[in-house]
Amino acid sequence: MTAKPFWEQVGISFVQHYYHQFDSDRSLLGALYLDSSCLSWEGEQCRGKVAIVEKLLKLPFRKIAHSITAQDHQPTPDGCILSVVVGQLKADDDQIIGFHQTFILKSIDESWDTSICSLIGRIAMTNEVVVAVLVHPALMAAHMFTFI
């Protein structure tokens, strides 16, 4: 069996750590963000570690459990890792709903004690999965596919 590429190993470890921390004590997630990090959740944006943690703590639930159903990781041309996560979550006594999140992970000081540069997340209100294919800016194109 071939070992997974480095970026995939880092991404898988990150996803496991992030969602475990989110489900147990999301106030501690601030350690994963930078002062320059960005968060977009359901179209609402905030920037910076403090603002992101405040947003996470204001989410309207007391308990949450994530179940990851798929994750993909790729290196970016600038040395980061793009991670896309799809799963389900159960908050308090609400119904189970789908979600998808995209992270850009960055190595700090050549250490993969990973920091989140950017996070985009949405609740999945349909059974549609949207896959974004990011293309290097030099190619001057981006493509979007929807699979039903």
Rosetta blueprint (number, residue, H / E / L):
1 M L
2 T L
3 A L
4 K L
5 P L
6 F H
7 W H
8 E H
9 Q H
10 V H
11 G H
12 I H
13 S H
14 F H
15 V H
16 Q H
17 H H
18 Y H
19 Y H
20 H H
21 Q H
22 F H
23 D H
24 S H
25 D H
26 R H
27 S H
28 L H
29 L H
30 G H
31 A H
32 L H
33 Y E
34 L E
35 D E
36 S E
37 S E
38 C E
39 L E
40 S E
41 W E
42 E L
43 G L
44 E E
45 Q E
46 C E
47 R E
48 G L
49 K H
50 V H
51 A H
52 I H
53 V H
54 E H
55 K H
56 L H
57 L H
58 K H
59 L L
60 P L
61 F L
62 R L
63 K L
64 I E
65 A E
66 H E
67 S E
68 I E
69 T E
70 A E
71 Q E
72 D E
73 H E
74 Q E
75 P E
76 T L
77 P L
78 D L
79 G L
80 C L
81 I E
82 L E
83 S E
84 V E
85 V E
86 V E
87 G E
88 Q E
89 L E
90 K E
91 A E
92 D L
93 D L
94 D L
95 Q L
96 I L
97 I E
98 G E
99 F E
100 H E
101 Q E
102 T E
103 F E
104 I E
105 L E
106 K E
107 S E
108 I E
109 D L
110 E L
111 S E
112 W E
113 D E
114 T E
115 S E
116 I E
117 C E
118 S E
119 L E
120 I E
121 G E
122 R E
123 I E
124 A E
125 M L
126 T L
127 N L
128 E L
129 V E
130 V E
131 V E
132 A E
133 V E
134 L L
135 V L
136 H L
137 P H
138 A H
139 L H
140 M L
141 A L
142 A L
143 H E
144 M E
145 F E
146 T E
147 F E
148 I L
